[in-house]
Structure formats: C-alpha cells, structure tokens
Amino acid sequence: MQDAETISITMTSEQLRAVRESVALGEYASTSEVLRDAVRLWQRQREEHAERLNAIRARIRRSLDDPRPSLTLDQVDAHLEELFAEAEKSLKDAGRA
C-alpha cells in the first residue's frame, strides 16, 4: 500500500449508517475500505468527465478549423427535410417488401 495518512471527515448520520451497514454486511472489511472505494470511484468519474470534456473540446476545435463554408439555417433546414423525406420513403418501401 502507498503511504497512508489519517484524516478526519464529517458525514451525515445517514451516510455513516450506510457505511457501517456495508461493513456489517461484509461488503467491506472496514470503514476505511468503504471510503477508499468511494474515493477511487470519485477519481474515476473525474477522469471520465475530463475525457468527455476533452472530446467535446476536440470536436469544437475540429468544427472551428473546418475549412468548409458555414451553412445558413435555411440550408440546414432544407438538408434535414431531405433526410427526413428519404427516411420516410425508405420506411414506406420497407413496409411494402
């Protein structure tokens, strides 16, 4: 195990009851183990959140760097209407098959 440090935390009585119950049920060997597991989960969630943000930032950057001209709202609406019409036609054709 890495160097360990003892800390003091404040929990609600409900939180503490849940931790103690988990230990009593044998899910964890100690309250420290419960809290270490909680911190690992928190760290993993933070990493996943950071990865999602980085992916979003990369998509934004690619979009901003895209050399193609921007579309007007009318152009987007027209394109979406074409896509919906094609999808509707495909569904109708599939129903006849």
N, CA, C and O atoms as a Tinker XYZ file with bonds, in Angstrom:
   388  protein
     1  N      0.842000   -1.178000    0.000000    73     2
     2  CA     0.000000    0.000000    0.000000    64     1     3
     3  C      0.885000    1.239000    0.000000    63     2     4     5
     4  O      1.977000    1.234000    0.570000    81     3
     5  N      0.411000    2.291000   -0.638000    73     3     6
     6  CA     1.145000    3.548000   -0.652000    64     5     7
     7  C      1.141000    4.154000    0.741000    63     6     8     9
     8  O      0.447000    3.675000    1.638000    81     7
     9  N      1.927000    5.214000    0.913000    73     7    10
    10  CA     1.913000    5.905000    2.199000    64     9    11
    11  C      0.488000    6.308000    2.526000    63    10    12    13
    12  O     -0.228000    6.829000    1.671000    81    11
    13  N      0.083000    6.073000    3.739000    73    11    14
    14  CA    -1.279000    6.394000    4.162000    64    13    15
    15  C     -1.242000    7.542000    5.151000    63    14    16    17
    16  O     -0.280000    7.716000    5.900000    81    15
    17  N     -2.296000    8.306000    5.134000    73    15    18
    18  CA    -2.420000    9.429000    6.046000    64    17    19
    19  C     -3.808000    9.372000    6.658000    63    18    20    21
    20  O     -4.792000    9.118000    5.963000    81    19
    21  N     -3.884000    9.604000    7.932000    73    19    22
    22  CA    -5.166000    9.612000    8.617000    64    21    23
    23  C     -5.774000   10.997000    8.507000    63    22    24    25
    24  O     -5.105000   12.007000    8.727000    81    23
    25  N     -7.068000   11.026000    8.158000    73    23    26
    26  CA    -7.787000   12.297000    8.082000    64    25    27
    27  C     -9.068000   12.175000    8.889000    63    26    28    29
    28  O     -9.482000   11.079000    9.267000    81    27
    29  N     -9.672000   13.290000    9.137000    73    27    30
    30  CA   -10.951000   13.325000    9.836000    64    29    31
    31  C    -11.974000   13.898000    8.865000    63    30    32    33
    32  O    -11.725000   14.920000    8.225000    81    31
    33  N    -13.120000   13.240000    8.757000    73    31    34
    34  CA   -14.176000   13.753000    7.881000    64    33    35
    35  C    -15.476000   13.845000    8.662000    63    34    36    37
    36  O    -15.662000   13.177000    9.679000    81    35
    37  N    -16.354000   14.674000    8.171000    73    35    38
    38  CA   -17.674000   14.813000    8.773000    64    37    39
    39  C    -18.693000   14.245000    7.791000    63    38    40    41
    40  O    -18.709000   14.604000    6.614000    81    39
    41  N    -19.543000   13.351000    8.297000    73    39    42
    42  CA   -20.577000   12.734000    7.476000    64    41    43
    43  C    -21.915000   12.918000    8.169000    63    42    44    45
    44  O    -21.983000   13.101000    9.384000    81    43
    45  N    -22.965000   12.866000    7.385000    73    43    46
    46  CA   -24.291000   12.881000    7.994000    64    45    47
    47  C    -24.511000   11.545000    8.688000    63    46    48    49
    48  O    -23.825000   10.567000    8.392000    81    47
    49  N    -25.448000   11.503000    9.592000    73    47    50
    50  CA   -25.724000   10.245000   10.291000    64    49    51
    51  C    -26.208000    9.185000    9.301000    63    50    52    53
    52  O    -25.926000    8.000000    9.478000    81    51
    53  N    -26.918000    9.592000    8.282000    73    51    54
    54  CA   -27.392000    8.643000    7.260000    64    53    55
    55  C    -26.220000    8.052000    6.477000    63    54    56    57
    56  O    -26.187000    6.851000    6.210000    81    55
    57  N    -25.267000    8.896000    6.114000    73    55    58
    58  CA   -24.092000    8.410000    5.390000    64    57    59
    59  C    -23.299000    7.437000    6.254000    63    58    60    61
    60  O    -22.898000    6.369000    5.791000    81    59
    61  N    -23.080000    7.806000    7.490000    73    59    62
    62  CA   -22.320000    6.948000    8.397000    64    61    63
    63  C    -23.040000    5.623000    8.636000    63    62    64    65
    64  O    -22.407000    4.570000    8.712000    81    63
    65  N    -24.354000    5.682000    8.752000    73    63    66
    66  CA   -25.143000    4.466000    8.930000    64    65    67
    67  C    -24.974000    3.546000    7.713000    63    66    68    69
    68  O    -24.830000    2.334000    7.868000    81    67
    69  N    -24.992000    4.111000    6.522000    73    67    70
    70  CA   -24.829000    3.318000    5.298000    64    69    71
    71  C    -23.439000    2.683000    5.242000    63    70    72    73
    72  O    -23.299000    1.527000    4.842000    81    71
    73  N    -22.427000    3.428000    5.638000    73    71    74
    74  CA   -21.057000    2.902000    5.644000    64    73    75
    75  C    -20.952000    1.751000    6.642000    63    74    76    77
    76  O    -20.442000    0.680000    6.315000    81    75
    77  N    -21.432000    1.979000    7.845000    73    75    78
    78  CA   -21.352000    0.937000    8.888000    64    77    79
    79  C    -22.164000   -0.298000    8.500000    63    78    80    81
    80  O    -21.751000   -1.425000    8.774000    81    79
    81  N    -23.306000   -0.089000    7.869000    73    79    82
    82  CA   -24.133000   -1.218000    7.433000    64    81    83
    83  C    -23.403000   -2.043000    6.378000    63    82    84    85
    84  O    -23.450000   -3.273000    6.397000    81    83
    85  N    -22.739000   -1.365000    5.475000    73    83    86
    86  CA   -21.986000   -2.053000    4.435000    64    85    87
    87  C    -20.881000   -2.912000    5.039000    63    86    88    89
    88  O    -20.633000   -4.028000    4.581000    81    87
    89  N    -20.226000   -2.395000    6.055000    73    87    90
    90  CA   -19.177000   -3.162000    6.743000    64    89    91
    91  C    -19.808000   -4.332000    7.494000    63    90    92    93
    92  O    -19.299000   -5.452000    7.445000    81    91
    93  N    -20.915000   -4.073000    8.189000    73    91    94
    94  CA   -21.581000   -5.129000    8.963000    64    93    95
    95  C    -22.065000   -6.264000    8.064000    63    94    96    97
    96  O    -22.072000   -7.422000    8.481000    81    95
    97  N    -22.471000   -5.941000    6.830000    73    95    98
    98  CA   -22.936000   -6.952000    5.884000    64    97    99
    99  C    -21.783000   -7.714000    5.228000    63    98   100   101
   100  O    -22.003000   -8.665000    4.478000    81    99
   101  N    -20.565000   -7.287000    5.516000    73    99   102
   102  CA   -19.402000   -7.955000    4.940000    64   101   103
   103  C    -19.037000   -7.495000    3.550000    63   102   104   105
   104  O    -18.185000   -8.099000    2.898000    81   103
   105  N    -19.673000   -6.429000    3.087000    73   103   106
   106  CA   -19.344000   -5.899000    1.762000    64   105   107
   107  C    -17.946000   -5.280000    1.755000    63   106   108   109
   108  O    -17.255000   -5.285000    0.737000    81   107
   109  N    -17.553000   -4.759000    2.887000    73   107   110
   110  CA   -16.227000   -4.163000    3.065000    64   109   111
   111  C    -15.685000   -4.629000    4.403000    63   110   112   113
   112  O    -16.441000   -4.971000    5.312000    81   111
   113  N    -14.362000   -4.637000    4.509000    73   111   114
   114  CA   -13.721000   -5.075000    5.756000    64   113   115
   115  C    -13.697000   -3.976000    6.809000    63   114   116   117
   116  O    -13.636000   -4.256000    8.006000    81   115
   117  N    -13.745000   -2.716000    6.358000    73   115   118
   118  CA   -13.664000   -1.614000    7.320000    64   117   119
   119  C    -14.260000   -0.355000    6.712000    63   118   120   121
   120  O    -14.499000   -0.270000    5.508000    81   119
   121  N    -14.494000    0.623000    7.587000    73   119   122
   122  CA   -14.991000    1.909000    7.077000    64   121   123
   123  C    -13.949000    2.567000    6.186000    63   122   124   125
   124  O    -14.297000    3.248000    5.221000    81   123
   125  N    -12.688000    2.371000    6.499000    73   123   126
   126  CA   -11.628000    2.938000    5.661000    64   125   127
   127  C    -11.690000    2.362000    4.248000    63   126   128   129
   128  O    -11.493000    3.077000    3.266000    81   127
   129  N    -11.967000    1.065000    4.161000    73   127   130
   130  CA   -12.062000    0.434000    2.844000    64   129   131
   131  C    -13.238000    1.015000    2.047000    63   130   132   133
   132  O    -13.127000    1.236000    0.842000    81   131
   133  N    -14.351000    1.257000    2.721000    73   131   134
   134  CA   -15.513000    1.866000    2.059000    64   133   135
   135  C    -15.129000    3.223000    1.497000    63   134   136   137
   136  O    -15.425000    3.535000    0.343000    81   135
   137  N    -14.471000    4.022000    2.312000    73   135   138
   138  CA   -14.118000    5.375000    1.886000    64   137   139
   139  C    -13.054000    5.366000    0.797000    63   138   140   141
   140  O    -13.097000    6.199000   -0.109000    81   139
   141  N    -12.101000    4.444000    0.866000    73   139   142
   142  CA   -11.101000    4.338000   -0.211000    64   141   143
   143  C    -11.789000    3.983000   -1.524000    63   142   144   145
   144  O    -11.455000    4.528000   -2.577000    81   143
   145  N    -12.759000    3.060000   -1.454000    73   143   146
   146  CA   -13.503000    2.680000   -2.656000    64   145   147
   147  C    -14.279000    3.882000   -3.206000    63   146   148   149
   148  O    -14.329000    4.097000   -4.417000    81   147
   149  N    -14.879000    4.654000   -2.307000    73   147   150
   150  CA   -15.622000    5.848000   -2.728000    64   149   151
   151  C    -14.700000    6.864000   -3.403000    63   150   152   153
   152  O    -15.076000    7.488000   -4.396000    81   151
   153  N    -13.508000    7.024000   -2.868000    73   151   154
   154  CA   -12.556000    7.970000   -3.459000    64   153   155
   155  C    -12.082000    7.466000   -4.831000    63   154   156   157
   156  O    -11.930000    8.251000   -5.767000    81   155
   157  N    -11.851000    6.147000   -4.940000    73   155   158
   158  CA   -11.467000    5.595000   -6.253000    64   157   159
   159  C    -12.556000    5.852000   -7.282000    63   158   160   161
   160  O    -12.261000    6.228000   -8.416000    81   159
   161  N    -13.805000    5.653000   -6.900000    73   159   162
   162  CA   -14.928000    5.901000   -7.804000    64   161   163
   163  C    -14.977000    7.372000   -8.194000    63   162   164   165
   164  O    -15.160000    7.703000   -9.365000    81   163
   165  N    -14.814000    8.245000   -7.217000    73   163   166
   166  CA   -14.805000    9.682000   -7.480000    64   165   167
   167  C    -13.681000   10.054000   -8.443000    63   166   168   169
   168  O    -13.882000   10.851000   -9.359000    81   167
   169  N    -12.486000    9.469000   -8.231000    73   167   170
   170  CA   -11.363000    9.751000   -9.131000    64   169   171
   171  C    -11.671000    9.282000  -10.550000    63   170   172   173
   172  O    -11.391000    9.991000  -11.516000    81   171
   173  N    -12.254000    8.075000  -10.675000    73   171   174
   174  CA   -12.585000    7.538000  -11.994000    64   173   175
   175  C    -13.625000    8.429000  -12.684000    63   174   176   177
   176  O    -13.515000    8.696000  -13.881000    81   175
   177  N    -14.627000    8.886000  -11.939000    73   175   178
   178  CA   -15.640000    9.774000  -12.515000    64   177   179
   179  C    -15.027000   11.094000  -12.979000    63   178   180   181
   180  O    -15.397000   11.624000  -14.027000    81   179
   181  N    -14.097000   11.615000  -12.200000    73   179   182
   182  CA   -13.420000   12.864000  -12.597000    64   181   183
   183  C    -12.617000   12.664000  -13.875000    63   182   184   185
   184  O    -12.617000   13.521000  -14.759000    81   183
   185  N    -11.923000   11.513000  -13.970000    73   183   186
   186  CA   -11.151000   11.221000  -15.175000    64   185   187
   187  C    -12.065000   11.081000  -16.386000    63   186   188   189
   188  O    -11.765000   11.611000  -17.456000    81   187
   189  N    -13.179000   10.371000  -16.223000    73   187   190
   190  CA   -14.123000   10.201000  -17.331000    64   189   191
   191  C    -14.724000   11.541000  -17.738000    63   190   192   193
   192  O    -14.908000   11.809000  -18.925000    81   191
   193  N    -15.024000   12.372000  -16.761000    73   191   194
   194  CA   -15.553000   13.705000  -17.050000    64   193   195
   195  C    -14.528000   14.524000  -17.836000    63   194   196   197
   196  O    -14.872000   15.197000  -18.808000    81   195
   197  N    -13.285000   14.460000  -17.412000    73   195   198
   198  CA   -12.217000   15.196000  -18.112000    64   197   199
   199  C    -12.059000   14.675000  -19.539000    63   198   200   201
   200  O    -11.857000   15.459000  -20.466000    81   199
   201  N    -12.150000   13.359000  -19.720000    73   199   202
   202  CA   -12.055000   12.785000  -21.063000    64   201   203
   203  C    -13.202000   13.259000  -21.943000    63   202   204   205
   204  O    -12.995000   13.587000  -23.111000    81   203
   205  N    -14.425000   13.296000  -21.383000    73   203   206
   206  CA   -15.576000   13.786000  -22.156000    64   205   207
   207  C    -15.384000   15.246000  -22.546000    63   206   208   209
   208  O    -15.654000   15.634000  -23.683000    81   207
   209  N    -14.918000   16.049000  -21.601000    73   207   210
   210  CA   -14.679000   17.464000  -21.913000    64   209   211
   211  C    -13.615000   17.617000  -22.999000    63   210   212   213
   212  O    -13.758000   18.443000  -23.900000    81   211
   213  N    -12.554000   16.822000  -22.911000    73   211   214
   214  CA   -11.511000   16.889000  -23.930000    64   213   215
   215  C    -12.053000   16.485000  -25.292000    63   214   216   217
   216  O    -11.693000   17.091000  -26.301000    81   215
   217  N    -12.912000   15.472000  -25.339000    73   215   218
   218  CA   -13.507000   15.046000  -26.605000    64   217   219
   219  C    -14.406000   16.147000  -27.173000    63   218   220   221
   220  O    -14.399000   16.402000  -28.378000    81   219
   221  N    -15.174000   16.792000  -26.301000    73   219   222
   222  CA   -16.037000   17.891000  -26.749000    64   221   223
   223  C    -15.189000   19.047000  -27.272000    63   222   224   225
   224  O    -15.487000   19.628000  -28.315000    81   223
   225  N    -14.131000   19.370000  -26.533000    73   223   226
   226  CA   -13.247000   20.463000  -26.971000    64   225   227
   227  C    -12.605000   20.141000  -28.319000    63   226   228   229
   228  O    -12.461000   21.018000  -29.170000    81   227
   229  N    -12.220000   18.877000  -28.507000    73   227   230
   230  CA   -11.607000   18.475000  -29.783000    64   229   231
   231  C    -12.617000   18.604000  -30.922000    63   230   232   233
   232  O    -12.271000   19.057000  -32.012000    81   231
   233  N    -13.861000   18.206000  -30.669000    73   231   234
   234  CA   -14.895000   18.332000  -31.708000    64   233   235
   235  C    -15.149000   19.792000  -32.038000    63   234   236   237
   236  O    -15.313000   20.149000  -33.205000    81   235
   237  N    -15.181000   20.636000  -31.019000    73   235   238
   238  CA   -15.369000   22.071000  -31.251000    64   237   239
   239  C    -14.206000   22.620000  -32.062000    63   238   240   241
   240  O    -14.404000   23.389000  -33.003000    81   239
   241  N    -12.974000   22.216000  -31.689000    73   239   242
   242  CA   -11.796000   22.695000  -32.403000    64   241   243
   243  C    -11.844000   22.266000  -33.867000    63   242   244   245
   244  O    -11.567000   23.063000  -34.763000    81   243
   245  N    -12.208000   20.971000  -34.111000    73   243   246
   246  CA   -12.315000   20.488000  -35.498000    64   245   247
   247  C    -13.370000   21.276000  -36.262000    63   246   248   249
   248  O    -13.186000   21.596000  -37.437000    81   247
   249  N    -14.469000   21.584000  -35.597000    73   247   250
   250  CA   -15.534000   22.337000  -36.242000    64   249   251
   251  C    -15.069000   23.750000  -36.582000    63   250   252   253
   252  O    -15.317000   24.251000  -37.679000    81   251
   253  N    -14.395000   24.383000  -35.629000    73   251   254
   254  CA   -13.904000   25.743000  -35.873000    64   253   255
   255  C    -12.832000   25.768000  -36.960000    63   254   256   257
   256  O    -12.728000   26.733000  -37.717000    81   255
   257  N    -12.036000   24.697000  -37.033000    73   255   258
   258  CA   -10.958000   24.634000  -38.022000    64   257   259
   259  C    -11.422000   24.116000  -39.380000    63   258   260   261
   260  O    -10.646000   24.117000  -40.335000    81   259
   261  N    -12.665000   23.678000  -39.481000    73   259   262
   262  CA   -13.191000   23.115000  -40.725000    64   261   263
   263  C    -13.205000   24.192000  -41.801000    63   262   264   265
   264  O    -13.816000   25.245000  -41.618000    81   263
   265  N    -12.532000   23.934000  -42.930000    73   263   266
   266  CA   -12.445000   24.957000  -43.974000    64   265   267
   267  C    -13.728000   25.106000  -44.793000    63   266   268   269
   268  O    -13.881000   26.081000  -45.529000    81   267
   269  N    -14.646000   24.153000  -44.673000    73   267   270
   270  CA   -15.877000   24.252000  -45.456000    64   269   271
   271  C    -16.686000   25.457000  -44.995000    63   270   272   273
   272  O    -16.626000   25.834000  -43.824000    81   271
   273  N    -17.435000   26.056000  -45.899000    73   271   274
   274  CA   -18.224000   27.230000  -45.506000    64   273   275
   275  C    -19.350000   26.829000  -44.547000    63   274   276   277
   276  O    -19.874000   25.717000  -44.607000    81   275
   277  N    -19.697000   27.744000  -43.683000    73   275   278
   278  CA   -20.799000   27.508000  -42.752000    64   277   279
   279  C    -22.113000   27.487000  -43.517000    63   278   280   281
   280  O    -22.243000   28.127000  -44.560000    81   279
   281  N    -23.079000   26.754000  -42.999000    73   279   282
   282  CA   -24.392000   26.695000  -43.622000    64   281   283
   283  C    -25.328000   27.674000  -42.935000    63   282   284   285
   284  O    -25.210000   27.945000  -41.740000    81   283
   285  N    -26.256000   28.195000  -43.717000    73   283   286
   286  CA   -27.280000   29.041000  -43.120000    64   285   287
   287  C    -28.320000   28.138000  -42.475000    63   286   288   289
   288  O    -28.354000   26.934000  -42.729000    81   287
   289  N    -29.159000   28.722000  -41.644000    73   287   290
   290  CA   -30.227000   27.964000  -41.011000    64   289   291
   291  C    -31.171000   27.389000  -42.060000    63   290   292   293
   292  O    -31.644000   26.261000  -41.920000    81   291
   293  N    -31.446000   28.155000  -43.101000    73   291   294
   294  CA   -32.321000   27.669000  -44.174000    64   293   295
   295  C    -31.701000   26.467000  -44.885000    63   294   296   297
   296  O    -32.406000   25.521000  -45.236000    81   295
   297  N    -30.401000   26.502000  -45.095000    73   295   298
   298  CA   -29.728000   25.367000  -45.736000    64   297   299
   299  C    -29.786000   24.120000  -44.853000    63   298   300   301
   300  O    -30.000000   23.013000  -45.347000    81   299
   301  N    -29.598000   24.301000  -43.576000    73   299   302
   302  CA   -29.670000   23.173000  -42.640000    64   301   303
   303  C    -31.080000   22.603000  -42.634000    63   302   304   305
   304  O    -31.257000   21.386000  -42.695000    81   303
   305  N    -32.085000   23.473000  -42.562000    73   303   306
   306  CA   -33.476000   23.019000  -42.573000    64   305   307
   307  C    -33.789000   22.244000  -43.847000    63   306   308   309
   308  O    -34.434000   21.197000  -43.796000    81   307
   309  N    -33.340000   22.749000  -44.975000    73   307   310
   310  CA   -33.604000   22.074000  -46.251000    64   309   311
   311  C    -32.935000   20.702000  -46.284000    63   310   312   313
   312  O    -33.529000   19.726000  -46.741000    81   311
   313  N    -31.712000   20.636000  -45.804000    73   311   314
   314  CA   -30.994000   19.356000  -45.794000    64   313   315
   315  C    -31.690000   18.358000  -44.881000    63   314   316   317
   316  O    -31.844000   17.190000  -45.239000    81   315
   317  N    -32.109000   18.809000  -43.707000    73   315   318
   318  CA   -32.810000   17.921000  -42.780000    64   317   319
   319  C    -34.128000   17.446000  -43.373000    63   318   320   321
   320  O    -34.494000   16.282000  -43.210000    81   319
   321  N    -34.838000   18.319000  -44.051000    73   319   322
   322  CA   -36.092000   17.925000  -44.699000    64   321   323
   323  C    -35.841000   16.834000  -45.740000    63   322   324   325
   324  O    -36.616000   15.885000  -45.852000    81   323
   325  N    -34.761000   16.975000  -46.495000    73   323   326
   326  CA   -34.403000   15.943000  -47.483000    64   325   327
   327  C    -34.116000   14.611000  -46.786000    63   326   328   329
   328  O    -34.584000   13.561000  -47.225000    81   327
   329  N    -33.347000   14.663000  -45.701000    73   327   330
   330  CA   -33.017000   13.432000  -44.974000    64   329   331
   331  C    -34.270000   12.771000  -44.407000    63   330   332   333
   332  O    -34.420000   11.551000  -44.485000    81   331
   333  N    -35.172000   13.575000  -43.836000    73   331   334
   334  CA   -36.408000   13.020000  -43.286000    64   333   335
   335  C    -37.277000   12.416000  -44.387000    63   334   336   337
   336  O    -37.874000   11.355000  -44.203000    81   335
   337  N    -37.345000   13.087000  -45.519000    73   335   338
   338  CA   -38.140000   12.569000  -46.637000    64   337   339
   339  C    -37.565000   11.245000  -47.125000    63   338   340   341
   340  O    -38.318000   10.314000  -47.411000    81   339
   341  N    -36.245000   11.150000  -47.225000    73   339   342
   342  CA   -35.606000    9.898000  -47.646000    64   341   343
   343  C    -35.882000    8.787000  -46.637000    63   342   344   345
   344  O    -36.182000    7.657000  -47.025000    81   343
   345  N    -35.784000    9.100000  -45.350000    73   343   346
   346  CA   -36.027000    8.101000  -44.314000    64   345   347
   347  C    -37.473000    7.634000  -44.348000    63   346   348   349
   348  O    -37.746000    6.443000  -44.203000    81   347
   349  N    -38.396000    8.560000  -44.536000    73   347   350
   350  CA   -39.818000    8.206000  -44.609000    64   349   351
   351  C    -40.092000    7.318000  -45.822000    63   350   352   353
   352  O    -40.839000    6.344000  -45.726000    81   351
   353  N    -39.490000    7.654000  -46.956000    73   351   354
   354  CA   -39.666000    6.854000  -48.165000    64   353   355
   355  C    -39.107000    5.445000  -47.941000    63   354   356   357
   356  O    -39.720000    4.462000  -48.355000    81   355
   357  N    -37.946000    5.346000  -47.287000    73   355   358
   358  CA   -37.339000    4.044000  -47.013000    64   357   359
   359  C    -38.241000    3.206000  -46.114000    63   358   360   361
   360  O    -38.384000    2.000000  -46.318000    81   359
   361  N    -38.844000    3.845000  -45.127000    73   359   362
   362  CA   -39.756000    3.106000  -44.239000    64   361   363
   363  C    -40.991000    2.616000  -44.986000    63   362   364   365
   364  O    -41.453000    1.497000  -44.763000    81   363
   365  N    -41.518000    3.447000  -45.862000    73   363   366
   366  CA   -42.697000    3.057000  -46.650000    64   365   367
   367  C    -42.332000    1.909000  -47.590000    63   366   368   369
   368  O    -43.078000    0.939000  -47.716000    81   367
   369  N    -41.165000    2.030000  -48.256000    73   367   370
   370  CA   -40.708000    0.970000  -49.173000    64   369   371
   371  C    -40.470000   -0.327000  -48.431000    63   370   372   373
   372  O    -40.769000   -1.399000  -48.957000    81   371
   373  N    -39.941000   -0.257000  -47.227000    73   371   374
   374  CA   -39.675000   -1.460000  -46.430000    64   373   375
   375  C    -40.977000   -2.121000  -46.006000    63   374   376   377
   376  O    -41.044000   -3.343000  -45.869000    81   375
   377  N    -42.020000   -1.307000  -45.798000    73   375   378
   378  CA   -43.323000   -1.844000  -45.413000    64   377   379
   379  C    -43.989000   -2.603000  -46.544000    63   378   380   381
   380  O    -44.807000   -3.485000  -46.280000    81   379
   381  N    -43.671000   -2.295000  -47.792000    73   379   382
   382  CA   -44.252000   -2.971000  -48.951000    64   381   383
   383  C    -43.510000   -4.251000  -49.270000    63   382   384   385
   384  O    -44.047000   -5.119000  -49.956000    81   383
   385  N    -42.290000   -4.385000  -48.787000    73   383   386
   386  CA   -41.475000   -5.542000  -49.136000    64   385   387
   387  C    -41.913000   -6.808000  -48.435000    63   386   388
   388  O    -41.314000   -7.864000  -48.636000    81   387
